[in-house]
């Protein structure tokens, strides 16, 4: 699941860079990087503006963290737990 999320976050930036390669690789890479980095900010803004999304993301992250802790993958589980805390914080700010 974590690999699928990482790929979903990188695909728009990769496609943007590929489509803009005719304008020069520096412009294409800058645009691709901008698109890739803007996606987490967009998700955070969406969770602040629409708290149920924050709760849904938090529940999914908690489930993934518990599964990762059961498998013994402590670092990945800690990252999922931090994601859950961030999502709950975003949802709580909007309430």
PDB file of N, CA, C and O in Angstrom:
ATOM      1  N   UNK A   1       0.822  -1.184   0.000  1.00  0.00           N
ATOM      2  CA  UNK A   1       0.000   0.000   0.000  1.00  0.00           C
ATOM      3  C   UNK A   1       0.874   1.260   0.000  1.00  0.00           C
ATOM      4  O   UNK A   1       0.566   2.241  -0.677  1.00  0.00           O
ATOM      5  N   UNK A   2       1.958   1.217   0.762  1.00  0.00           N
ATOM      6  CA  UNK A   2       2.847   2.374   0.820  1.00  0.00           C
ATOM      7  C   UNK A   2       3.498   2.628  -0.537  1.00  0.00           C
ATOM      8  O   UNK A   2       3.657   3.779  -0.944  1.00  0.00           O
ATOM      9  N   UNK A   3       3.870   1.572  -1.231  1.00  0.00           N
ATOM     10  CA  UNK A   3       4.463   1.725  -2.565  1.00  0.00           C
ATOM     11  C   UNK A   3       3.457   2.335  -3.546  1.00  0.00           C
ATOM     12  O   UNK A   3       3.816   3.187  -4.359  1.00  0.00           O
ATOM     13  N   UNK A   4       2.211   1.899  -3.466  1.00  0.00           N
ATOM     14  CA  UNK A   4       1.181   2.450  -4.345  1.00  0.00           C
ATOM     15  C   UNK A   4       0.953   3.933  -4.064  1.00  0.00           C
ATOM     16  O   UNK A   4       0.750   4.712  -4.995  1.00  0.00           O
ATOM     17  N   UNK A   5       0.983   4.330  -2.803  1.00  0.00           N
ATOM     18  CA  UNK A   5       0.822   5.743  -2.464  1.00  0.00           C
ATOM     19  C   UNK A   5       1.998   6.575  -2.949  1.00  0.00           C
ATOM     20  O   UNK A   5       1.815   7.690  -3.436  1.00  0.00           O
ATOM     21  N   UNK A   6       3.194   6.039  -2.817  1.00  0.00           N
ATOM     22  CA  UNK A   6       4.373   6.765  -3.307  1.00  0.00           C
ATOM     23  C   UNK A   6       4.330   6.933  -4.823  1.00  0.00           C
ATOM     24  O   UNK A   6       4.629   8.009  -5.341  1.00  0.00           O
ATOM     25  N   UNK A   7       3.964   5.888  -5.518  1.00  0.00           N
ATOM     26  CA  UNK A   7       3.855   5.986  -6.980  1.00  0.00           C
ATOM     27  C   UNK A   7       2.755   6.948  -7.404  1.00  0.00           C
ATOM     28  O   UNK A   7       2.914   7.689  -8.374  1.00  0.00           O
ATOM     29  N   UNK A   8       1.643   6.938  -6.681  1.00  0.00           N
ATOM     30  CA  UNK A   8       0.556   7.856  -7.010  1.00  0.00           C
ATOM     31  C   UNK A   8       0.975   9.306  -6.804  1.00  0.00           C
ATOM     32  O   UNK A   8       0.494  10.197  -7.505  1.00  0.00           O
ATOM     33  N   UNK A   9       1.855   9.546  -5.860  1.00  0.00           N
ATOM     34  CA  UNK A   9       2.343  10.897  -5.643  1.00  0.00           C
ATOM     35  C   UNK A   9       3.397  11.328  -6.633  1.00  0.00           C
ATOM     36  O   UNK A   9       3.549  12.521  -6.896  1.00  0.00           O
ATOM     37  N   UNK A  10       4.133  10.376  -7.192  1.00  0.00           N
ATOM     38  CA  UNK A  10       5.207  10.714  -8.124  1.00  0.00           C
ATOM     39  C   UNK A  10       4.768  10.758  -9.589  1.00  0.00           C
ATOM     40  O   UNK A  10       5.413  11.415 -10.407  1.00  0.00           O
ATOM     41  N   UNK A  11       3.696  10.079  -9.921  1.00  0.00           N
ATOM     42  CA  UNK A  11       3.269  10.001 -11.318  1.00  0.00           C
ATOM     43  C   UNK A  11       2.915  11.367 -11.912  1.00  0.00           C
ATOM     44  O   UNK A  11       3.353  11.652 -13.026  1.00  0.00           O
ATOM     45  N   UNK A  12       2.142  12.237 -11.228  1.00  0.00           N
ATOM     46  CA  UNK A  12       1.838  13.538 -11.850  1.00  0.00           C
ATOM     47  C   UNK A  12       3.087  14.377 -12.137  1.00  0.00           C
ATOM     48  O   UNK A  12       3.158  15.038 -13.173  1.00  0.00           O
ATOM     49  N   UNK A  13       4.056  14.358 -11.246  1.00  0.00           N
ATOM     50  CA  UNK A  13       5.289  15.097 -11.479  1.00  0.00           C
ATOM     51  C   UNK A  13       6.099  14.527 -12.626  1.00  0.00           C
ATOM     52  O   UNK A  13       6.682  15.273 -13.413  1.00  0.00           O
ATOM     53  N   UNK A  14       6.138  13.217 -12.723  1.00  0.00           N
ATOM     54  CA  UNK A  14       6.862  12.565 -13.810  1.00  0.00           C
ATOM     55  C   UNK A  14       6.207  12.864 -15.158  1.00  0.00           C
ATOM     56  O   UNK A  14       6.896  13.155 -16.136  1.00  0.00           O
ATOM     57  N   UNK A  15       4.896  12.794 -15.205  1.00  0.00           N
ATOM     58  CA  UNK A  15       4.188  13.089 -16.452  1.00  0.00           C
ATOM     59  C   UNK A  15       4.379  14.550 -16.845  1.00  0.00           C
ATOM     60  O   UNK A  15       4.572  14.856 -18.022  1.00  0.00           O
ATOM     61  N   UNK A  16       4.329  15.456 -15.865  1.00  0.00           N
ATOM     62  CA  UNK A  16       4.544  16.875 -16.161  1.00  0.00           C
ATOM     63  C   UNK A  16       5.936  17.107 -16.719  1.00  0.00           C
ATOM     64  O   UNK A  16       6.098  17.826 -17.705  1.00  0.00           O
ATOM     65  N   UNK A  17       6.935  16.509 -16.101  1.00  0.00           N
ATOM     66  CA  UNK A  17       8.308  16.669 -16.598  1.00  0.00           C
ATOM     67  C   UNK A  17       8.447  16.091 -18.003  1.00  0.00           C
ATOM     68  O   UNK A  17       9.125  16.676 -18.848  1.00  0.00           O
ATOM     69  N   UNK A  18       7.814  14.954 -18.257  1.00  0.00           N
ATOM     70  CA  UNK A  18       7.913  14.336 -19.575  1.00  0.00           C
ATOM     71  C   UNK A  18       7.245  15.195 -20.648  1.00  0.00           C
ATOM     72  O   UNK A  18       7.761  15.328 -21.758  1.00  0.00           O
ATOM     73  N   UNK A  19       6.099  15.772 -20.310  1.00  0.00           N
ATOM     74  CA  UNK A  19       5.383  16.598 -21.285  1.00  0.00           C
ATOM     75  C   UNK A  19       6.088  17.928 -21.561  1.00  0.00           C
ATOM     76  O   UNK A  19       5.944  18.483 -22.651  1.00  0.00           O
ATOM     77  N   UNK A  20       6.829  18.433 -20.614  1.00  0.00           N
ATOM     78  CA  UNK A  20       7.509  19.722 -20.782  1.00  0.00           C
ATOM     79  C   UNK A  20       8.978  19.586 -21.187  1.00  0.00           C
ATOM     80  O   UNK A  20       9.706  20.578 -21.182  1.00  0.00           O
ATOM     81  N   UNK A  21       9.418  18.401 -21.531  1.00  0.00           N
ATOM     82  CA  UNK A  21      10.835  18.191 -21.845  1.00  0.00           C
ATOM     83  C   UNK A  21      11.281  18.975 -23.082  1.00  0.00           C
ATOM     84  O   UNK A  21      12.470  19.257 -23.235  1.00  0.00           O
ATOM     85  N   UNK A  22      10.348  19.328 -23.960  1.00  0.00           N
ATOM     86  CA  UNK A  22      10.716  20.094 -25.157  1.00  0.00           C
ATOM     87  C   UNK A  22      11.092  21.532 -24.832  1.00  0.00           C
ATOM     88  O   UNK A  22      11.768  22.190 -25.623  1.00  0.00           O
ATOM     89  N   UNK A  23      10.665  22.021 -23.686  1.00  0.00           N
ATOM     90  CA  UNK A  23      10.993  23.386 -23.277  1.00  0.00           C
ATOM     91  C   UNK A  23      12.337  23.460 -22.554  1.00  0.00           C
ATOM     92  O   UNK A  23      12.758  24.533 -22.122  1.00  0.00           O
ATOM     93  N   UNK A  24      12.989  22.342 -22.427  1.00  0.00           N
ATOM     94  CA  UNK A  24      14.268  22.279 -21.734  1.00  0.00           C
ATOM     95  C   UNK A  24      14.130  21.437 -20.475  1.00  0.00           C
ATOM     96  O   UNK A  24      13.104  21.466 -19.796  1.00  0.00           O
ATOM     97  N   UNK A  25      15.175  20.693 -20.180  1.00  0.00           N
ATOM     98  CA  UNK A  25      15.104  19.778 -19.047  1.00  0.00           C
ATOM     99  C   UNK A  25      15.069  20.502 -17.716  1.00  0.00           C
ATOM    100  O   UNK A  25      14.484  19.991 -16.760  1.00  0.00           O
ATOM    101  N   UNK A  26      15.669  21.664 -17.624  1.00  0.00           N
ATOM    102  CA  UNK A  26      15.641  22.408 -16.368  1.00  0.00           C
ATOM    103  C   UNK A  26      14.219  22.869 -16.047  1.00  0.00           C
ATOM    104  O   UNK A  26      13.769  22.744 -14.908  1.00  0.00           O
ATOM    105  N   UNK A  27      13.518  23.396 -17.035  1.00  0.00           N
ATOM    106  CA  UNK A  27      12.127  23.822 -16.840  1.00  0.00           C
ATOM    107  C   UNK A  27      11.244  22.605 -16.547  1.00  0.00           C
ATOM    108  O   UNK A  27      10.374  22.660 -15.679  1.00  0.00           O
ATOM    109  N   UNK A  28      11.469  21.524 -17.263  1.00  0.00           N
ATOM    110  CA  UNK A  28      10.666  20.313 -17.066  1.00  0.00           C
ATOM    111  C   UNK A  28      10.861  19.739 -15.668  1.00  0.00           C
ATOM    112  O   UNK A  28       9.890  19.361 -15.012  1.00  0.00           O
ATOM    113  N   UNK A  29      12.103  19.672 -15.209  1.00  0.00           N
ATOM    114  CA  UNK A  29      12.356  19.140 -13.869  1.00  0.00           C
ATOM    115  C   UNK A  29      11.813  20.057 -12.784  1.00  0.00           C
ATOM    116  O   UNK A  29      11.303  19.578 -11.772  1.00  0.00           O
ATOM    117  N   UNK A  30      11.914  21.367 -12.979  1.00  0.00           N
ATOM    118  CA  UNK A  30      11.360  22.306 -11.995  1.00  0.00           C
ATOM    119  C   UNK A  30       9.839  22.181 -11.916  1.00  0.00           C
ATOM    120  O   UNK A  30       9.270  22.192 -10.824  1.00  0.00           O
ATOM    121  N   UNK A  31       9.185  22.062 -13.058  1.00  0.00           N
ATOM    122  CA  UNK A  31       7.730  21.901 -13.064  1.00  0.00           C
ATOM    123  C   UNK A  31       7.317  20.570 -12.441  1.00  0.00           C
ATOM    124  O   UNK A  31       6.363  20.515 -11.665  1.00  0.00           O
ATOM    125  N   UNK A  32       8.024  19.515 -12.774  1.00  0.00           N
ATOM    126  CA  UNK A  32       7.724  18.206 -12.194  1.00  0.00           C
ATOM    127  C   UNK A  32       7.912  18.186 -10.693  1.00  0.00           C
ATOM    128  O   UNK A  32       7.108  17.598  -9.970  1.00  0.00           O
ATOM    129  N   UNK A  33       8.970  18.826 -10.219  1.00  0.00           N
ATOM    130  CA  UNK A  33       9.217  18.906  -8.788  1.00  0.00           C
ATOM    131  C   UNK A  33       8.135  19.733  -8.101  1.00  0.00           C
ATOM    132  O   UNK A  33       7.680  19.385  -7.011  1.00  0.00           O
ATOM    133  N   UNK A  34       7.725  20.823  -8.736  1.00  0.00           N
ATOM    134  CA  UNK A  34       6.663  21.651  -8.172  1.00  0.00           C
ATOM    135  C   UNK A  34       5.345  20.912  -8.056  1.00  0.00           C
ATOM    136  O   UNK A  34       4.647  21.026  -7.048  1.00  0.00           O
ATOM    137  N   UNK A  35       5.006  20.160  -9.079  1.00  0.00           N
ATOM    138  CA  UNK A  35       3.765  19.376  -9.040  1.00  0.00           C
ATOM    139  C   UNK A  35       3.846  18.302  -7.966  1.00  0.00           C
ATOM    140  O   UNK A  35       2.883  18.090  -7.229  1.00  0.00           O
ATOM    141  N   UNK A  36       4.974  17.629  -7.872  1.00  0.00           N
ATOM    142  CA  UNK A  36       5.133  16.561  -6.887  1.00  0.00           C
ATOM    143  C   UNK A  36       5.064  17.100  -5.463  1.00  0.00           C
ATOM    144  O   UNK A  36       4.449  16.477  -4.598  1.00  0.00           O
ATOM    145  N   UNK A  37       5.674  18.230  -5.212  1.00  0.00           N
ATOM    146  CA  UNK A  37       5.678  18.787  -3.859  1.00  0.00           C
ATOM    147  C   UNK A  37       4.366  19.467  -3.492  1.00  0.00           C
ATOM    148  O   UNK A  37       4.073  19.632  -2.308  1.00  0.00           O
ATOM    149  N   UNK A  38       3.580  19.862  -4.473  1.00  0.00           N
ATOM    150  CA  UNK A  38       2.313  20.520  -4.169  1.00  0.00           C
ATOM    151  C   UNK A  38       1.218  19.534  -3.763  1.00  0.00           C
ATOM    152  O   UNK A  38       0.239  19.939  -3.136  1.00  0.00           O
ATOM    153  N   UNK A  39       1.356  18.269  -4.098  1.00  0.00           N
ATOM    154  CA  UNK A  39       0.313  17.304  -3.767  1.00  0.00           C
ATOM    155  C   UNK A  39       0.128  17.115  -2.258  1.00  0.00           C
ATOM    156  O   UNK A  39      -1.017  17.098  -1.806  1.00  0.00           O
ATOM    157  N   UNK A  40       1.189  16.971  -1.451  1.00  0.00           N
ATOM    158  CA  UNK A  40       0.959  16.882  -0.003  1.00  0.00           C
ATOM    159  C   UNK A  40       0.340  18.153   0.572  1.00  0.00           C
ATOM    160  O   UNK A  40      -0.492  18.078   1.477  1.00  0.00           O
ATOM    161  N   UNK A  41       0.731  19.311   0.063  1.00  0.00           N
ATOM    162  CA  UNK A  41       0.140  20.561   0.541  1.00  0.00           C
ATOM    163  C   UNK A  41      -1.344  20.624   0.189  1.00  0.00           C
ATOM    164  O   UNK A  41      -2.149  21.113   0.983  1.00  0.00           O
ATOM    165  N   UNK A  42      -1.706  20.141  -0.977  1.00  0.00           N
ATOM    166  CA  UNK A  42      -3.104  20.109  -1.375  1.00  0.00           C
ATOM    167  C   UNK A  42      -3.903  19.171  -0.472  1.00  0.00           C
ATOM    168  O   UNK A  42      -5.033  19.486  -0.101  1.00  0.00           O
ATOM    169  N   UNK A  43      -3.334  18.033  -0.118  1.00  0.00           N
ATOM    170  CA  UNK A  43      -4.016  17.106   0.779  1.00  0.00           C
ATOM    171  C   UNK A  43      -4.202  17.712   2.163  1.00  0.00           C
ATOM    172  O   UNK A  43      -5.263  17.563   2.770  1.00  0.00           O
ATOM    173  N   UNK A  44      -3.177  18.393   2.665  1.00  0.00           N
ATOM    174  CA  UNK A  44      -3.302  19.038   3.971  1.00  0.00           C
ATOM    175  C   UNK A  44      -4.379  20.122   3.955  1.00  0.00           C
ATOM    176  O   UNK A  44      -5.173  20.221   4.890  1.00  0.00           O
ATOM    177  N   UNK A  45      -4.407  20.920   2.914  1.00  0.00           N
ATOM    178  CA  UNK A  45      -5.436  21.956   2.810  1.00  0.00           C
ATOM    179  C   UNK A  45      -6.827  21.338   2.711  1.00  0.00           C
ATOM    180  O   UNK A  45      -7.776  21.854   3.300  1.00  0.00           O
ATOM    181  N   UNK A  46      -6.954  20.253   1.982  1.00  0.00           N
ATOM    182  CA  UNK A  46      -8.255  19.586   1.858  1.00  0.00           C
ATOM    183  C   UNK A  46      -8.706  19.020   3.196  1.00  0.00           C
ATOM    184  O   UNK A  46      -9.897  19.056   3.505  1.00  0.00           O
ATOM    185  N   UNK A  47      -7.778  18.497   3.999  1.00  0.00           N
ATOM    186  CA  UNK A  47      -8.153  17.959   5.306  1.00  0.00           C
ATOM    187  C   UNK A  47      -8.545  19.069   6.269  1.00  0.00           C
ATOM    188  O   UNK A  47      -9.400  18.859   7.130  1.00  0.00           O
ATOM    189  N   UNK A  48      -7.945  20.235   6.145  1.00  0.00           N
ATOM    190  CA  UNK A  48      -8.322  21.356   7.001  1.00  0.00           C
ATOM    191  C   UNK A  48      -9.709  21.870   6.615  1.00  0.00           C
ATOM    192  O   UNK A  48     -10.525  22.171   7.485  1.00  0.00           O
ATOM    193  N   UNK A  49      -9.971  21.969   5.328  1.00  0.00           N
ATOM    194  CA  UNK A  49     -11.246  22.507   4.859  1.00  0.00           C
ATOM    195  C   UNK A  49     -12.396  21.510   4.962  1.00  0.00           C
ATOM    196  O   UNK A  49     -13.551  21.917   5.084  1.00  0.00           O
ATOM    197  N   UNK A  50     -12.101  20.217   4.916  1.00  0.00           N
ATOM    198  CA  UNK A  50     -13.126  19.179   4.953  1.00  0.00           C
ATOM    199  C   UNK A  50     -12.716  18.137   6.001  1.00  0.00           C
ATOM    200  O   UNK A  50     -12.085  17.138   5.657  1.00  0.00           O
ATOM    201  N   UNK A  51     -13.070  18.360   7.283  1.00  0.00           N
ATOM    202  CA  UNK A  51     -12.614  17.483   8.368  1.00  0.00           C
ATOM    203  C   UNK A  51     -12.930  15.997   8.212  1.00  0.00           C
ATOM    204  O   UNK A  51     -12.122  15.180   8.653  1.00  0.00           O
ATOM    205  N   UNK A  52     -14.070  15.586   7.605  1.00  0.00           N
ATOM    206  CA  UNK A  52     -14.272  14.145   7.441  1.00  0.00           C
ATOM    207  C   UNK A  52     -13.171  13.469   6.622  1.00  0.00           C
ATOM    208  O   UNK A  52     -12.859  12.300   6.849  1.00  0.00           O
ATOM    209  N   UNK A  53     -12.591  14.186   5.689  1.00  0.00           N
ATOM    210  CA  UNK A  53     -11.464  13.623   4.944  1.00  0.00           C
ATOM    211  C   UNK A  53     -10.280  13.378   5.874  1.00  0.00           C
ATOM    212  O   UNK A  53      -9.590  12.366   5.752  1.00  0.00           O
ATOM    213  N   UNK A  54     -10.047  14.298   6.799  1.00  0.00           N
ATOM    214  CA  UNK A  54      -8.973  14.115   7.775  1.00  0.00           C
ATOM    215  C   UNK A  54      -9.206  12.905   8.657  1.00  0.00           C
ATOM    216  O   UNK A  54      -8.275  12.155   8.953  1.00  0.00           O
ATOM    217  N   UNK A  55     -10.456  12.711   9.080  1.00  0.00           N
ATOM    218  CA  UNK A  55     -10.765  11.536   9.892  1.00  0.00           C
ATOM    219  C   UNK A  55     -10.603  10.246   9.093  1.00  0.00           C
ATOM    220  O   UNK A  55     -10.116   9.249   9.624  1.00  0.00           O
ATOM    221  N   UNK A  56     -11.003  10.254   7.829  1.00  0.00           N
ATOM    222  CA  UNK A  56     -10.854   9.066   6.989  1.00  0.00           C
ATOM    223  C   UNK A  56      -9.383   8.734   6.757  1.00  0.00           C
ATOM    224  O   UNK A  56      -8.988   7.569   6.816  1.00  0.00           O
ATOM    225  N   UNK A  57      -8.579   9.752   6.495  1.00  0.00           N
ATOM    226  CA  UNK A  57      -7.139   9.526   6.305  1.00  0.00           C
ATOM    227  C   UNK A  57      -6.522   9.020   7.605  1.00  0.00           C
ATOM    228  O   UNK A  57      -5.668   8.133   7.586  1.00  0.00           O
ATOM    229  N   UNK A  58      -6.952   9.581   8.732  1.00  0.00           N
ATOM    230  CA  UNK A  58      -6.413   9.143  10.025  1.00  0.00           C
ATOM    231  C   UNK A  58      -6.770   7.686  10.308  1.00  0.00           C
ATOM    232  O   UNK A  58      -5.923   6.927  10.777  1.00  0.00           O
ATOM    233  N   UNK A  59      -8.003   7.285  10.031  1.00  0.00           N
ATOM    234  CA  UNK A  59      -8.387   5.891  10.261  1.00  0.00           C
ATOM    235  C   UNK A  59      -7.604   4.935   9.372  1.00  0.00           C
ATOM    236  O   UNK A  59      -7.173   3.874   9.824  1.00  0.00           O
ATOM    237  N   UNK A  60      -7.419   5.307   8.115  1.00  0.00           N
ATOM    238  CA  UNK A  60      -6.637   4.454   7.220  1.00  0.00           C
ATOM    239  C   UNK A  60      -5.180   4.382   7.678  1.00  0.00           C
ATOM    240  O   UNK A  60      -4.564   3.318   7.618  1.00  0.00           O
ATOM    241  N   UNK A  61      -4.627   5.503   8.134  1.00  0.00           N
ATOM    242  CA  UNK A  61      -3.241   5.513   8.597  1.00  0.00           C
ATOM    243  C   UNK A  61      -3.081   4.712   9.882  1.00  0.00           C
ATOM    244  O   UNK A  61      -2.069   4.037  10.066  1.00  0.00           O
ATOM    245  N   UNK A  62      -4.057   4.778  10.761  1.00  0.00           N
ATOM    246  CA  UNK A  62      -4.000   3.986  12.001  1.00  0.00           C
ATOM    247  C   UNK A  62      -4.040   2.497  11.679  1.00  0.00           C
ATOM    248  O   UNK A  62      -3.288   1.714  12.259  1.00  0.00           O
ATOM    249  N   UNK A  63      -4.912   2.108  10.758  1.00  0.00           N
ATOM    250  CA  UNK A  63      -4.975   0.697  10.361  1.00  0.00           C
ATOM    251  C   UNK A  63      -3.659   0.242   9.741  1.00  0.00           C
ATOM    252  O   UNK A  63      -3.181  -0.855  10.031  1.00  0.00           O
ATOM    253  N   UNK A  64      -3.078   1.072   8.895  1.00  0.00           N
ATOM    254  CA  UNK A  64      -1.800   0.714   8.274  1.00  0.00           C
ATOM    255  C   UNK A  64      -0.684   0.671   9.312  1.00  0.00           C
ATOM    256  O   UNK A  64       0.200  -0.182   9.231  1.00  0.00           O
ATOM    257  N   UNK A  65      -0.713   1.574  10.281  1.00  0.00           N
ATOM    258  CA  UNK A  65       0.312   1.575  11.333  1.00  0.00           C
ATOM    259  C   UNK A  65       0.220   0.316  12.192  1.00  0.00           C
ATOM    260  O   UNK A  65       1.239  -0.299  12.506  1.00  0.00           O
ATOM    261  N   UNK A  66      -0.992  -0.065  12.569  1.00  0.00           N
ATOM    262  CA  UNK A  66      -1.147  -1.274  13.372  1.00  0.00           C
ATOM    263  C   UNK A  66      -0.680  -2.510  12.610  1.00  0.00           C
ATOM    264  O   UNK A  66      -0.037  -3.389  13.184  1.00  0.00           O
ATOM    265  N   UNK A  67      -0.997  -2.578  11.343  1.00  0.00           N
ATOM    266  CA  UNK A  67      -0.559  -3.718  10.526  1.00  0.00           C
ATOM    267  C   UNK A  67       0.972  -3.744  10.413  1.00  0.00           C
ATOM    268  O   UNK A  67       1.589  -4.806  10.492  1.00  0.00           O
ATOM    269  N   UNK A  68       1.567  -2.575  10.228  1.00  0.00           N
ATOM    270  CA  UNK A  68       3.028  -2.524  10.111  1.00  0.00           C
ATOM    271  C   UNK A  68       3.700  -2.876  11.435  1.00  0.00           C
ATOM    272  O   UNK A  68       4.732  -3.547  11.446  1.00  0.00           O
ATOM    273  N   UNK A  69       3.121  -2.424  12.553  1.00  0.00           N
ATOM    274  CA  UNK A  69       3.678  -2.797  13.859  1.00  0.00           C
ATOM    275  C   UNK A  69       3.589  -4.304  14.075  1.00  0.00           C
ATOM    276  O   UNK A  69       4.509  -4.907  14.627  1.00  0.00           O
ATOM    277  N   UNK A  70       2.486  -4.917  13.644  1.00  0.00           N
ATOM    278  CA  UNK A  70       2.348  -6.370  13.772  1.00  0.00           C
ATOM    279  C   UNK A  70       3.384  -7.110  12.938  1.00  0.00           C
ATOM    280  O   UNK A  70       3.851  -8.176  13.337  1.00  0.00           O
ATOM    281  N   UNK A  71       3.747  -6.554  11.784  1.00  0.00           N
ATOM    282  CA  UNK A  71       4.745  -7.178  10.923  1.00  0.00           C
ATOM    283  C   UNK A  71       6.175  -6.905  11.385  1.00  0.00           C
ATOM    284  O   UNK A  71       7.117  -7.500  10.861  1.00  0.00           O
ATOM    285  N   UNK A  72       6.344  -6.019  12.354  1.00  0.00           N
ATOM    286  CA  UNK A  72       7.678  -5.708  12.857  1.00  0.00           C
ATOM    287  C   UNK A  72       8.391  -4.607  12.097  1.00  0.00           C
ATOM    288  O   UNK A  72       9.592  -4.415  12.290  1.00  0.00           O
ATOM    289  N   UNK A  73       7.703  -3.888  11.250  1.00  0.00           N
ATOM    290  CA  UNK A  73       8.295  -2.779  10.494  1.00  0.00           C
ATOM    291  C   UNK A  73       8.067  -1.488  11.273  1.00  0.00           C
ATOM    292  O   UNK A  73       7.110  -0.754  11.027  1.00  0.00           O
ATOM    293  N   UNK A  74       8.962  -1.232  12.213  1.00  0.00           N
ATOM    294  CA  UNK A  74       8.760  -0.150  13.169  1.00  0.00           C
ATOM    295  C   UNK A  74       8.840   1.224  12.512  1.00  0.00           C
ATOM    296  O   UNK A  74       8.027   2.094  12.824  1.00  0.00           O
ATOM    297  N   UNK A  75       9.798   1.443  11.611  1.00  0.00           N
ATOM    298  CA  UNK A  75       9.953   2.766  11.007  1.00  0.00           C
ATOM    299  C   UNK A  75       8.770   3.124  10.120  1.00  0.00           C
ATOM    300  O   UNK A  75       8.303   4.263  10.141  1.00  0.00           O
ATOM    301  N   UNK A  76       8.290   2.182   9.354  1.00  0.00           N
ATOM    302  CA  UNK A  76       7.133   2.434   8.494  1.00  0.00           C
ATOM    303  C   UNK A  76       5.890   2.661   9.348  1.00  0.00           C
ATOM    304  O   UNK A  76       5.077   3.536   9.050  1.00  0.00           O
ATOM    305  N   UNK A  77       5.747   1.873  10.409  1.00  0.00           N
ATOM    306  CA  UNK A  77       4.602   2.047  11.300  1.00  0.00           C
ATOM    307  C   UNK A  77       4.638   3.404  11.985  1.00  0.00           C
ATOM    308  O   UNK A  77       3.597   4.033  12.177  1.00  0.00           O
ATOM    309  N   UNK A  78       5.824   3.856  12.352  1.00  0.00           N
ATOM    310  CA  UNK A  78       5.943   5.167  12.976  1.00  0.00           C
ATOM    311  C   UNK A  78       5.588   6.276  11.988  1.00  0.00           C
ATOM    312  O   UNK A  78       4.985   7.278  12.374  1.00  0.00           O
ATOM    313  N   UNK A  79       5.950   6.108  10.735  1.00  0.00           N
ATOM    314  CA  UNK A  79       5.571   7.089   9.717  1.00  0.00           C
ATOM    315  C   UNK A  79       4.057   7.123   9.537  1.00  0.00           C
ATOM    316  O   UNK A  79       3.479   8.200   9.396  1.00  0.00           O
ATOM    317  N   UNK A  80       3.417   5.974   9.540  1.00  0.00           N
ATOM    318  CA  UNK A  80       1.955   5.936   9.432  1.00  0.00           C
ATOM    319  C   UNK A  80       1.311   6.557  10.662  1.00  0.00           C
ATOM    320  O   UNK A  80       0.304   7.255  10.541  1.00  0.00           O
ATOM    321  N   UNK A  81       1.870   6.318  11.841  1.00  0.00           N
ATOM    322  CA  UNK A  81       1.321   6.922  13.055  1.00  0.00           C
ATOM    323  C   UNK A  81       1.455   8.442  13.007  1.00  0.00           C
ATOM    324  O   UNK A  81       0.545   9.158  13.423  1.00  0.00           O
ATOM    325  N   UNK A  82       2.582   8.934  12.505  1.00  0.00           N
ATOM    326  CA  UNK A  82       2.759  10.384  12.364  1.00  0.00           C
ATOM    327  C   UNK A  82       1.766  10.954  11.357  1.00  0.00           C
ATOM    328  O   UNK A  82       1.266  12.064  11.539  1.00  0.00           O
ATOM    329  N   UNK A  83       1.480  10.206  10.302  1.00  0.00           N
ATOM    330  CA  UNK A  83       0.484  10.637   9.327  1.00  0.00           C
ATOM    331  C   UNK A  83      -0.898  10.717   9.970  1.00  0.00           C
ATOM    332  O   UNK A  83      -1.662  11.642   9.694  1.00  0.00           O
ATOM    333  N   UNK A  84      -1.215   9.760  10.816  1.00  0.00           N
ATOM    334  CA  UNK A  84      -2.505   9.785  11.513  1.00  0.00           C
ATOM    335  C   UNK A  84      -2.609  10.993  12.440  1.00  0.00           C
ATOM    336  O   UNK A  84      -3.651  11.645  12.504  1.00  0.00           O
ATOM    337  N   UNK A  85      -1.539  11.285  13.149  1.00  0.00           N
ATOM    338  CA  UNK A  85      -1.541  12.450  14.047  1.00  0.00           C
ATOM    339  C   UNK A  85      -1.714  13.738  13.252  1.00  0.00           C
ATOM    340  O   UNK A  85      -2.479  14.617  13.649  1.00  0.00           O
ATOM    341  N   UNK A  86      -1.010  13.852  12.142  1.00  0.00           N
ATOM    342  CA  UNK A  86      -1.127  15.041  11.303  1.00  0.00           C
ATOM    343  C   UNK A  86      -2.540  15.186  10.742  1.00  0.00           C
ATOM    344  O   UNK A  86      -3.083  16.290  10.709  1.00  0.00           O
ATOM    345  N   UNK A  87      -3.134  14.083  10.302  1.00  0.00           N
ATOM    346  CA  UNK A  87      -4.492  14.135   9.762  1.00  0.00           C
ATOM    347  C   UNK A  87      -5.496  14.530  10.837  1.00  0.00           C
ATOM    348  O   UNK A  87      -6.401  15.324  10.577  1.00  0.00           O
ATOM    349  N   UNK A  88      -5.348  13.989  12.036  1.00  0.00           N
ATOM    350  CA  UNK A  88      -6.247  14.360  13.117  1.00  0.00           C
ATOM    351  C   UNK A  88      -6.065  15.808  13.535  1.00  0.00           C
ATOM    352  O   UNK A  88      -7.028  16.479  13.908  1.00  0.00           O
ATOM    353  N   UNK A  89      -4.833  16.290  13.473  1.00  0.00           N
ATOM    354  CA  UNK A  89      -4.591  17.692  13.782  1.00  0.00           C
ATOM    355  C   UNK A  89      -5.254  18.597  12.750  1.00  0.00           C
ATOM    356  O   UNK A  89      -5.861  19.609  13.102  1.00  0.00           O
ATOM    357  N   UNK A  90      -5.137  18.234  11.492  1.00  0.00           N
ATOM    358  CA  UNK A  90      -5.802  19.026  10.448  1.00  0.00           C
ATOM    359  C   UNK A  90      -7.310  19.013  10.614  1.00  0.00           C
ATOM    360  O   UNK A  90      -7.961  20.044  10.447  1.00  0.00           O
ATOM    361  N   UNK A  91      -7.865  17.872  10.937  1.00  0.00           N
ATOM    362  CA  UNK A  91      -9.315  17.783  11.123  1.00  0.00           C
ATOM    363  C   UNK A  91      -9.757  18.525  12.368  1.00  0.00           C
ATOM    364  O   UNK A  91     -10.837  19.114  12.379  1.00  0.00           O
ATOM    365  N   UNK A  92      -8.957  18.510  13.405  1.00  0.00           N
ATOM    366  CA  UNK A  92      -9.306  19.206  14.631  1.00  0.00           C
ATOM    367  C   UNK A  92      -9.219  20.708  14.507  1.00  0.00           C
ATOM    368  O   UNK A  92      -9.985  21.416  15.160  1.00  0.00           O
ATOM    369  N   UNK A  93      -8.321  21.218  13.699  1.00  0.00           N
ATOM    370  CA  UNK A  93      -8.178  22.654  13.500  1.00  0.00           C
ATOM    371  C   UNK A  93      -9.411  23.213  12.806  1.00  0.00           C
ATOM    372  O   UNK A  93      -9.840  24.327  13.108  1.00  0.00           O
ATOM    373  N   UNK A  94      -9.981  22.461  11.891  1.00  0.00           N
ATOM    374  CA  UNK A  94     -11.132  22.936  11.130  1.00  0.00           C
ATOM    375  C   UNK A  94     -12.420  22.851  11.912  1.00  0.00           C
ATOM    376  O   UNK A  94     -13.411  23.476  11.535  1.00  0.00           O
ATOM    377  N   UNK A  95     -12.432  22.086  13.003  1.00  0.00           N
ATOM    378  CA  UNK A  95     -13.654  21.980  13.791  1.00  0.00           C
ATOM    379  C   UNK A  95     -13.803  23.219  14.573  1.00  0.00           C
ATOM    380  O   UNK A  95     -14.770  23.364  15.321  1.00  0.00           O
TER     381      UNK A  95
END
